[in-house]
Amino acid sequence: MTDEALLTNSPQQLNPRHSGGIFSHASHTVIQGGEFTIHNDIRFVEAGAGPGRSKRVKDPALEALTEHVAASAFHNSGHRIDPPRCHENTRQAVLDEIFTWIMQDAARIACIMWLNGAAGAGKSAICQSIAELCIKRGVLAASFFFFRTDPTRSSLWPLAATLAYQLMRLYPATRNLILESITSDPLIFELTFEAQFEELLVKPLLWLKNSGQVPDPKWRLVFIIDGVDECIKHTEQVALIEVFAQLVATKKLPVFVLLASRMESQLRMALGAPKVSKILCRMPLDSDYQAEKDIRLFLTDRFAAVRTTHPMGHFLERDWPAPACVQEIVTKSSGQFIYAAVVMQFVFFPRCHPARQLLDIVRGLRPSGRTTPFAQLDALYRHIFAQVEDIDLTTTLLAYIIIGQGVPDVSDIAWFFALEAVDVYLAFADLGSLVVCEGHRVRFLHASLPDSLVDAARSHAYFIDVPVWAAKLAVRWFRNIAAGEMTAWHPRPLINFLESAEFTPELRECLAKFDPSQVTDASNRKKYVDEIAKMVRLHTLRRYAFP
């Protein structure tokens, strides 16, 4: 069997649990002299002995192994319908660099590569493409794609069995050794992950190296582990990293590991440990890889496909959409493919006019009916926000940044809320794949995040009600001024707060009590006074117009 066949044949074909059974496509079948039995929903036919008949005996060890394999975690699993992969001619620099790393001299130091980036940057698509590229170029690879909402691949426990199953198929000579380990210890899958990994992977790999079973002296094996941050428990994420680091650092095997994840703090710490960092190659998906150029190419190709394949494509102009519209999507993507991808999913919806769908997105309108443009993206945002430890503080700081519309300086934010600078960093620590503190600045990795947060239907429990929050922030601003803590600050954020604020009793009281002399900076004093007068007039008019 070829290497490609070994990887592309789904484990479902070997495990009757995932098929209709061995007679699923048979008709008018007669079984004589045999016995049909069911064990744990795995069906076997044992034909009676006799001339021309063979007896099939089940292998308890193989059965135990397949029971613990996460079939949906393979790169070519039938459970992963249309998995994300890199669009043609995009991410070429990234793919080339990863594959060059894979094919380097086996004696090199960096045996683990960490592909990291913001949420929705396209890490899974890159891993999928690398797995397919390995098959195409004859490089043996085993993969595991974690996914938090799939209970069969959201923890560490199926990883050893799943990789061992693939190893057994890639190198059939390891089959007996792996199954003997299970036979000799029927409770092996109740042991720690480290113990399972040692018995089912490390020992077979060492035997493979020392037995001469592999004729190619340049043989290598690549483990592709995507979505490490999708493994639910942080302790399991760290254990995974430590086990693979020990494998490649101390066993001197031609084994290389591609890990992909978001930039989460527990992973940065685990991968930054001295014993790991010295064998680690970091690959951040940043501006060096011209993501905007790739996103524009992706959009251009997909819009062309809309014009030619959509049921209403004949209603579109040949030059649709306008270049400015494409650029707006590229800009909003912030270098992350997920935004552009969900835009195109919405535009491609077959029961709607593509131009109107796109116009809804550009104008920020909420379409009637059941389809919403950014449901997938919003679900991702909400999932990440659900991990935040102090959501009240984080929401407060985000409201200040979004409504204030200034350049968010960590020191200014800390001063405004009477915090230490470290508290600001900690507040955003759990949002590392969406918001980062770079030096003294806070930066959104997704330009579309504020749009989601200020829309209740999109952000749900994490909704930032702009008029309510603007009033709260304006009140705090005035109270800080009254306390003598902000005498020389530029009034622009306050102006933005007042323009958006609900005219609450607390805000009305602050406006009435404001003393311009509390602003020591004369150049800003008049701006404060003028803006407050404008605010009072505006809300007075609103009060009489809409009693």
C-alpha positions as CSV (number, residue, x, y, z in Angstrom):
1,M,0.0,0.0,0.0
2,T,1.4,3.4,-0.9
3,D,2.1,6.1,1.6
4,E,-0.7,8.2,0.2
5,A,-3.2,5.4,0.5
6,L,-2.1,4.7,4.0
7,L,-3.0,8.3,5.0
8,T,-6.0,8.9,2.8
9,N,-7.9,5.7,3.7
10,S,-10.3,6.8,6.4
11,P,-10.2,4.8,9.7
12,Q,-14.0,4.5,9.3
13,Q,-13.3,1.9,6.6
14,L,-11.7,-0.3,9.2
15,N,-14.1,0.3,12.0
16,P,-17.6,-1.1,11.4
17,R,-19.0,1.4,14.0
18,H,-18.6,4.1,11.4
19,S,-20.2,2.3,8.4
20,G,-23.3,0.4,7.8
21,G,-21.6,-2.8,8.7
22,I,-19.9,-5.3,6.4
23,F,-23.3,-6.1,4.7
24,S,-24.4,-2.5,4.4
25,H,-24.4,-2.7,0.6
26,A,-25.2,-6.4,0.2
27,S,-28.6,-7.9,-0.9
28,H,-29.9,-11.4,-1.1
29,T,-27.1,-12.6,1.1
30,V,-27.2,-16.1,2.6
31,I,-24.9,-17.1,5.5
32,Q,-24.6,-20.8,6.1
33,G,-22.9,-22.6,9.1
34,G,-21.9,-19.3,10.7
35,E,-22.8,-17.2,13.7
36,F,-23.6,-13.5,13.7
37,T,-22.6,-11.7,16.9
38,I,-22.6,-8.2,18.2
39,H,-20.0,-6.9,20.6
40,N,-20.1,-3.3,21.7
41,D,-21.8,-2.4,18.4
42,I,-18.9,-3.9,16.4
43,R,-20.2,-6.7,14.2
44,F,-18.3,-9.8,13.2
45,V,-19.1,-12.9,11.1
46,E,-17.4,-16.1,12.1
47,A,-17.9,-18.7,9.4
48,G,-17.9,-22.3,10.4
49,A,-14.9,-24.4,9.7
50,G,-14.8,-26.6,6.6
51,P,-13.3,-26.9,3.2
52,G,-12.9,-23.6,1.4
53,R,-13.9,-21.6,4.5
54,S,-11.8,-19.3,6.6
55,K,-12.4,-18.3,10.2
56,R,-12.1,-14.6,11.0
57,V,-11.1,-14.0,14.6
58,K,-11.5,-10.5,16.2
59,D,-8.4,-8.9,17.6
60,P,-9.3,-7.5,21.1
61,A,-6.2,-5.2,21.1
62,L,-7.1,-3.7,17.7
63,E,-10.7,-3.3,18.9
64,A,-9.5,-1.6,22.1
65,L,-7.3,0.8,20.1
66,T,-10.0,1.8,17.6
67,E,-12.4,2.4,20.5
68,H,-10.1,5.1,21.7
69,V,-9.2,6.7,18.3
70,A,-10.8,10.1,17.5
71,A,-11.7,9.4,13.9
72,S,-12.9,13.0,13.4
73,A,-9.4,14.3,14.2
74,F,-7.7,13.1,11.1
75,H,-7.0,15.6,8.3
76,N,-9.0,13.5,5.9
77,S,-11.8,12.4,8.3
78,G,-15.2,12.1,6.8
79,H,-16.6,13.8,9.9
80,R,-14.8,17.1,8.9
81,I,-17.0,18.1,5.9
82,D,-15.1,20.4,3.6
83,P,-12.3,21.3,6.0
84,P,-10.7,24.7,5.6
85,R,-7.7,24.7,3.4
86,C,-5.6,27.5,1.8
87,H,-7.2,29.1,-1.2
88,E,-5.2,28.4,-4.4
89,N,-2.1,30.6,-4.8
90,T,-2.5,32.1,-1.3
91,R,-0.4,31.6,1.8
92,Q,2.4,30.4,-0.6
93,A,5.2,32.0,1.4
94,V,3.9,30.4,4.7
95,L,3.5,26.9,3.1
96,D,6.9,27.1,1.5
97,E,8.6,28.1,4.7
98,I,6.9,25.3,6.7
99,F,7.7,22.6,4.1
100,T,11.3,23.8,3.9
101,W,11.5,23.4,7.6
102,I,10.1,19.9,7.4
103,M,12.6,18.9,4.8
104,Q,15.7,20.3,6.5
105,D,18.5,18.1,7.7
106,A,17.2,15.7,10.4
107,A,20.1,16.8,12.6
108,R,18.8,20.4,12.9
109,I,18.1,21.8,16.4
110,A,14.5,23.2,15.9
111,C,12.4,20.0,15.8
112,I,9.1,21.8,16.8
113,M,7.5,24.6,14.9
114,W,4.9,26.8,16.5
115,L,2.5,28.3,14.0
116,N,0.7,31.0,15.9
117,G,-1.7,33.8,15.1
118,A,-4.9,35.6,16.0
119,A,-8.3,33.9,16.0
120,G,-9.4,33.3,12.4
121,A,-5.9,33.9,10.9
122,G,-6.1,30.7,8.9
123,K,-4.0,28.3,11.0
124,S,-6.2,25.3,10.5
125,A,-6.3,25.9,6.8
126,I,-2.5,26.0,6.7
127,C,-2.3,22.8,8.7
128,Q,-4.8,21.1,6.4
129,S,-2.9,22.2,3.3
130,I,0.4,21.1,4.8
131,A,-1.0,17.6,5.6
132,E,-2.2,17.4,2.0
133,L,1.1,18.7,0.7
134,C,2.9,16.0,2.7
135,I,0.9,13.3,0.9
136,K,1.5,14.8,-2.5
137,R,5.3,15.0,-1.9
138,G,5.7,11.6,-0.2
139,V,6.4,12.8,3.3
140,L,4.8,10.6,6.0
141,A,2.7,12.6,8.4
142,A,0.2,11.9,11.1
143,S,-2.3,14.5,12.3
144,F,-4.7,15.5,15.0
145,F,-7.1,18.5,14.7
146,F,-8.5,19.5,18.0
147,F,-11.9,21.1,18.1
148,R,-13.5,22.4,21.3
149,T,-17.1,21.8,20.5
150,D,-16.5,18.2,19.3
151,P,-16.3,16.0,22.5
152,T,-14.4,13.3,20.6
153,R,-11.4,15.7,20.0
154,S,-11.6,18.4,22.6
155,S,-9.3,16.7,25.1
156,L,-5.9,15.1,25.3
157,W,-7.1,11.5,25.9
158,P,-7.6,10.3,22.4
159,L,-4.4,11.8,21.1
160,A,-2.0,8.9,21.8
161,A,-4.3,6.2,20.4
162,T,-5.1,8.3,17.3
163,L,-1.5,9.0,16.5
164,A,-0.6,5.3,17.2
165,Y,-3.3,4.2,14.8
166,Q,-1.9,6.3,12.1
167,L,1.7,5.2,12.9
168,M,0.6,1.6,12.6
169,R,-0.8,2.3,9.1
170,L,2.1,4.4,8.0
171,Y,4.6,1.7,9.2
172,P,2.8,-1.7,9.3
173,A,5.9,-3.2,10.9
174,T,4.9,-1.4,14.1
175,R,1.5,-3.0,14.3
176,N,2.5,-6.1,16.4
177,L,4.5,-4.0,18.9
178,I,1.6,-1.5,19.4
179,L,-1.0,-4.2,19.7
180,E,1.2,-6.3,22.0
181,S,1.5,-3.2,24.3
182,I,-2.3,-3.1,24.5
183,T,-2.6,-6.9,25.0
184,S,-0.1,-6.9,27.8
185,D,-1.8,-4.1,29.6
186,P,-5.6,-4.1,28.8
187,L,-6.0,-0.9,31.0
188,I,-3.4,1.0,29.1
189,F,-6.0,3.6,28.1
190,E,-6.7,4.3,31.8
191,L,-3.0,5.4,32.3
192,T,-1.7,8.9,32.1
193,F,-1.3,10.5,28.7
194,E,2.5,10.4,29.2
195,A,2.4,6.6,29.8
196,Q,0.2,6.0,26.8
197,F,2.5,8.1,24.6
198,E,5.6,6.2,25.8
199,E,4.1,2.7,25.1
200,L,2.1,3.4,21.9
201,L,4.4,5.9,20.2
202,V,7.9,6.3,21.6
203,K,8.7,2.6,21.9
204,P,7.5,1.7,18.4
205,L,9.4,4.7,16.9
206,L,12.6,3.7,18.7
207,W,12.2,0.1,17.6
208,L,11.6,1.4,14.0
209,K,14.8,3.4,14.1
210,N,16.9,0.6,15.6
211,S,15.5,-2.5,13.8
212,G,16.4,-1.4,10.3
213,Q,12.8,-1.8,9.1
214,V,13.0,1.5,7.3
215,P,15.4,1.2,4.3
216,D,15.5,5.0,3.7
217,P,18.2,6.6,5.9
218,K,16.6,10.0,5.4
219,W,13.2,8.8,6.7
220,R,11.2,11.3,8.7
221,L,7.8,11.5,10.3
222,V,5.8,14.7,10.9
223,F,3.2,15.1,13.5
224,I,0.7,17.9,12.7
225,I,-1.2,19.0,15.7
226,D,-3.7,21.8,15.0
227,G,-5.7,23.8,17.5
228,V,-3.7,23.1,20.7
229,D,-5.7,25.9,22.3
230,E,-8.9,24.0,21.4
231,C,-8.0,21.3,23.9
232,I,-10.2,22.4,26.7
233,K,-8.0,22.0,29.8
234,H,-4.9,24.2,30.0
235,T,-3.0,21.6,31.9
236,E,-3.5,19.1,29.1
237,Q,-2.2,21.7,26.6
238,V,0.9,22.0,28.6
239,A,1.3,18.3,29.0
240,L,1.1,17.8,25.2
241,I,3.9,20.3,24.6
242,E,6.1,18.8,27.3
243,V,5.7,15.2,25.9
244,F,6.4,16.2,22.3
245,A,9.4,18.3,23.5
246,Q,10.8,15.3,25.4
247,L,10.3,13.0,22.4
248,V,12.2,15.2,19.9
249,A,14.8,16.4,22.4
250,T,16.0,13.2,24.1
251,K,15.1,10.3,21.8
252,K,17.1,11.5,18.7
253,L,14.4,10.4,16.3
254,P,13.7,11.9,12.9
255,V,10.4,13.2,14.2
256,F,9.2,16.7,13.7
257,V,6.2,18.4,15.2
258,L,4.0,21.2,13.8
259,L,1.9,22.8,16.5
260,A,-0.7,25.4,15.6
261,S,-2.6,27.6,18.1
262,R,-3.6,31.1,19.1
263,M,-1.2,33.2,21.2
264,E,-2.6,32.3,24.6
265,S,-0.7,32.9,27.8
266,Q,-0.4,29.4,29.0
267,L,1.0,28.3,25.7
268,R,3.5,31.1,25.5
269,M,4.7,30.1,28.9
270,A,5.0,26.4,28.1
271,L,6.7,27.0,24.8
272,G,9.0,29.6,26.3
273,A,10.4,27.1,28.9
274,P,14.1,26.7,28.4
275,K,13.9,23.0,27.5
276,V,11.3,23.7,24.8
277,S,12.4,27.1,23.4
278,K,15.8,25.8,22.5
279,I,14.3,23.3,20.0
280,L,11.5,25.6,18.9
281,C,11.0,27.5,15.7
282,R,8.3,30.2,16.0
283,M,6.2,31.2,13.0
284,P,3.8,34.0,13.8
285,L,1.2,34.8,11.1
286,D,2.0,38.5,11.0
287,S,2.4,41.2,8.3
288,D,5.6,39.6,7.0
289,Y,3.5,37.1,5.1
290,Q,1.4,39.6,3.1
291,A,-1.9,38.4,4.3
292,E,-3.7,41.4,2.8
293,K,-2.5,40.5,-0.7
294,D,-3.7,36.9,-0.2
295,I,-7.1,38.0,1.1
296,R,-7.5,40.4,-1.9
297,L,-6.7,37.5,-4.2
298,F,-9.2,35.2,-2.4
299,L,-11.9,37.9,-2.6
300,T,-11.2,38.5,-6.3
301,D,-11.5,34.8,-7.2
302,R,-14.6,34.3,-5.1
303,F,-16.4,37.3,-6.5
304,A,-15.6,36.0,-10.0
305,A,-17.1,32.7,-9.0
306,V,-20.2,34.5,-7.7
307,R,-20.7,36.2,-11.1
308,T,-20.4,32.9,-13.0
309,T,-22.0,30.3,-10.7
310,H,-24.6,32.0,-8.5
311,P,-28.2,31.5,-9.6
312,M,-28.6,35.3,-9.8
313,G,-25.1,36.0,-11.2
314,H,-26.5,37.1,-14.6
315,F,-28.0,40.2,-12.8
316,L,-24.5,41.4,-11.8
317,E,-22.4,43.8,-13.7
318,R,-19.2,42.5,-15.1
319,D,-17.1,44.9,-13.0
320,W,-19.0,44.1,-9.8
321,P,-18.1,44.7,-7.0
322,A,-16.3,48.1,-7.0
323,P,-12.6,48.0,-6.0
324,A,-13.4,50.3,-3.0
325,C,-15.8,47.7,-1.7
326,V,-13.2,44.9,-2.0
327,Q,-10.7,47.2,-0.2
328,E,-13.1,47.8,2.6
329,I,-13.4,44.1,3.2
330,V,-9.7,43.6,3.1
331,T,-9.2,46.4,5.6
332,K,-11.9,45.0,8.0
333,S,-10.2,41.6,7.8
334,S,-7.1,42.9,9.6
335,G,-5.0,40.2,8.0
336,Q,-7.4,37.4,9.3
337,F,-9.0,35.2,6.7
338,I,-12.1,34.4,8.7
339,Y,-13.7,37.8,8.1
340,A,-13.3,37.6,4.3
341,A,-14.5,34.0,4.4
342,V,-17.7,34.7,6.3
343,V,-18.4,37.7,4.0
344,M,-18.2,35.4,0.9
345,Q,-20.3,32.7,2.6
346,F,-23.0,35.4,3.1
347,V,-22.7,36.8,-0.4
348,F,-22.8,33.3,-1.9
349,F,-26.1,32.4,-0.2
350,P,-28.1,31.0,-3.2
351,R,-31.5,32.4,-2.3
352,C,-30.4,36.0,-2.1
353,H,-29.2,38.6,-4.5
354,P,-25.4,38.8,-4.1
355,A,-25.1,42.5,-4.7
356,R,-27.8,43.2,-2.0
357,Q,-26.1,40.8,0.4
358,L,-22.8,42.6,-0.1
359,L,-24.5,46.0,0.3
360,D,-26.0,44.9,3.6
361,I,-22.5,44.1,4.9
362,V,-21.0,47.4,3.6
363,R,-23.8,49.5,5.1
364,G,-23.8,47.5,8.3
365,L,-27.5,46.7,7.9
366,R,-29.2,43.7,9.5
367,P,-30.8,41.7,6.8
368,S,-34.4,40.4,7.2
369,G,-34.9,36.7,7.3
370,R,-32.8,34.0,8.9
371,T,-29.3,34.7,7.5
372,T,-26.9,36.9,9.3
373,P,-23.6,37.9,7.8
374,F,-21.2,37.2,10.7
375,A,-22.8,34.4,12.7
376,Q,-19.7,32.3,12.5
377,L,-17.4,35.2,13.4
378,D,-19.6,36.3,16.2
379,A,-19.7,32.8,17.6
380,L,-15.9,32.8,17.6
381,Y,-15.8,36.1,19.4
382,R,-18.3,35.0,22.1
383,H,-16.4,31.8,22.6
384,I,-13.2,33.7,23.3
385,F,-14.9,36.2,25.6
386,A,-16.4,33.3,27.6
387,Q,-12.8,32.4,28.7
388,V,-12.2,35.9,30.2
389,E,-11.8,35.7,34.0
390,D,-12.8,39.3,34.9
391,I,-15.3,40.1,32.2
392,D,-16.7,43.2,33.9
393,L,-13.3,45.0,34.0
394,T,-12.4,43.9,30.5
395,T,-15.8,45.1,29.1
396,T,-15.3,48.5,30.9
397,L,-11.8,48.9,29.3
398,L,-13.1,47.9,25.9
399,A,-16.0,50.4,26.2
400,Y,-13.5,53.2,27.0
401,I,-11.4,52.3,24.0
402,I,-14.2,51.8,21.5
403,I,-16.3,54.9,22.5
404,G,-13.3,57.1,23.2
405,Q,-11.9,56.5,19.8
406,G,-8.5,57.7,20.7
407,V,-5.1,55.9,20.6
408,P,-5.5,53.6,23.7
409,D,-2.4,54.1,25.9
410,V,-2.1,51.6,28.7
411,S,-0.9,54.2,31.2
412,D,-3.8,56.6,30.4
413,I,-6.3,53.8,30.7
414,A,-4.8,52.7,34.1
415,W,-4.8,56.3,35.3
416,F,-8.4,56.9,34.2
417,F,-9.7,53.9,36.1
418,A,-7.3,54.2,39.1
419,L,-5.6,50.9,38.2
420,E,-2.0,49.7,37.9
421,A,-0.7,49.3,34.3
422,V,-0.3,45.6,35.0
423,D,-4.1,45.4,35.7
424,V,-4.8,46.6,32.1
425,Y,-2.4,43.9,30.7
426,L,-4.1,41.2,32.8
427,A,-7.6,42.4,31.8
428,F,-6.7,41.6,28.2
429,A,-4.6,38.5,28.8
430,D,-7.5,36.1,28.0
431,L,-8.2,38.0,24.8
432,G,-4.7,37.5,23.4
433,S,-6.1,36.3,20.0
434,L,-8.3,39.3,19.6
435,V,-6.7,42.2,21.5
436,V,-3.0,42.7,22.3
437,C,-1.0,45.1,24.4
438,E,2.0,46.1,22.3
439,G,4.4,48.2,24.4
440,H,2.1,50.9,25.8
441,R,-0.6,50.6,23.2
442,V,-3.7,48.4,23.1
443,R,-4.5,47.1,19.6
444,F,-7.4,45.2,18.1
445,L,-6.3,42.2,16.0
446,H,-9.7,42.2,14.4
447,A,-11.1,45.5,13.2
448,S,-14.5,44.0,13.1
449,L,-14.5,43.2,16.8
450,P,-15.9,46.6,17.9
451,D,-18.7,46.3,15.4
452,S,-19.7,43.0,17.0
453,L,-19.5,44.2,20.6
454,V,-21.8,47.2,20.0
455,D,-24.5,45.1,18.4
456,A,-26.6,43.3,21.0
457,A,-27.9,40.7,18.5
458,R,-24.3,39.7,17.7
459,S,-22.4,39.9,21.0
460,H,-25.3,38.7,23.3
461,A,-24.0,38.7,26.9
462,Y,-20.9,40.8,25.9
463,F,-22.9,43.7,24.4
464,I,-21.5,47.2,24.9
465,D,-24.6,49.5,25.0
466,V,-22.9,52.7,23.6
467,P,-25.3,55.3,25.1
468,V,-25.3,53.7,28.5
469,W,-21.5,53.2,28.6
470,A,-20.8,56.6,27.2
471,A,-22.8,58.2,30.0
472,K,-21.0,56.1,32.6
473,L,-17.6,57.0,31.2
474,A,-18.4,60.7,30.9
475,V,-19.5,60.7,34.5
476,R,-16.3,59.1,35.6
477,W,-14.4,61.7,33.5
478,F,-16.1,64.6,35.3
479,R,-15.5,63.0,38.7
480,N,-11.8,62.5,37.9
481,I,-11.6,66.2,36.9
482,A,-13.4,67.2,40.2
483,A,-10.9,65.2,42.1
484,G,-8.0,67.0,40.4
485,E,-6.7,63.9,38.6
486,M,-7.2,64.9,35.0
487,T,-6.6,68.6,34.9
488,A,-4.4,68.7,31.7
489,W,-6.0,65.9,29.7
490,H,-7.1,66.5,26.1
491,P,-10.9,66.6,26.0
492,R,-11.4,64.5,22.8
493,P,-12.4,61.3,24.5
494,L,-14.9,63.2,26.7
495,I,-16.3,64.9,23.6
496,N,-16.8,61.4,22.1
497,F,-18.4,60.2,25.3
498,L,-20.8,63.2,25.4
499,E,-21.8,62.9,21.8
500,S,-22.9,59.3,22.3
501,A,-24.2,59.4,25.9
502,E,-27.6,58.9,27.3
503,F,-28.6,62.0,29.3
504,T,-28.8,60.2,32.7
505,P,-29.5,62.0,36.0
506,E,-25.9,61.3,37.0
507,L,-24.5,62.9,33.9
508,R,-26.9,65.9,34.2
509,E,-25.7,66.5,37.7
510,C,-22.0,66.3,36.6
511,L,-22.7,68.8,33.8
512,A,-24.4,71.2,36.2
513,K,-21.5,71.0,38.7
514,F,-18.7,71.3,36.3
515,D,-16.2,74.1,37.1
516,P,-14.0,75.1,34.1
517,S,-11.3,76.4,36.4
518,Q,-10.6,72.7,37.3
519,V,-9.0,72.4,33.9
520,T,-5.5,74.0,34.3
521,D,-4.6,73.7,30.7
522,A,-6.0,77.0,29.2
523,S,-5.8,75.7,25.6
524,N,-8.2,72.8,26.5
525,R,-10.5,74.8,28.9
526,K,-12.5,76.5,26.2
527,K,-12.9,73.2,24.4
528,Y,-14.4,71.7,27.5
529,V,-16.7,74.6,28.1
530,D,-17.9,74.7,24.5
531,E,-18.5,71.0,24.3
532,I,-20.4,70.9,27.6
533,A,-22.6,73.8,26.5
534,K,-23.3,72.0,23.2
535,M,-24.2,68.9,25.1
536,V,-26.6,70.7,27.4
537,R,-28.3,72.4,24.4
538,L,-28.6,69.1,22.5
539,H,-30.1,67.2,25.4
540,T,-32.4,70.1,26.3
541,L,-33.8,70.0,22.7
542,R,-34.2,66.3,22.8
543,R,-36.0,66.5,26.1
544,Y,-38.6,69.0,24.7
545,A,-38.8,67.3,21.3
546,F,-39.3,63.8,22.8
547,P,-40.9,64.3,26.2
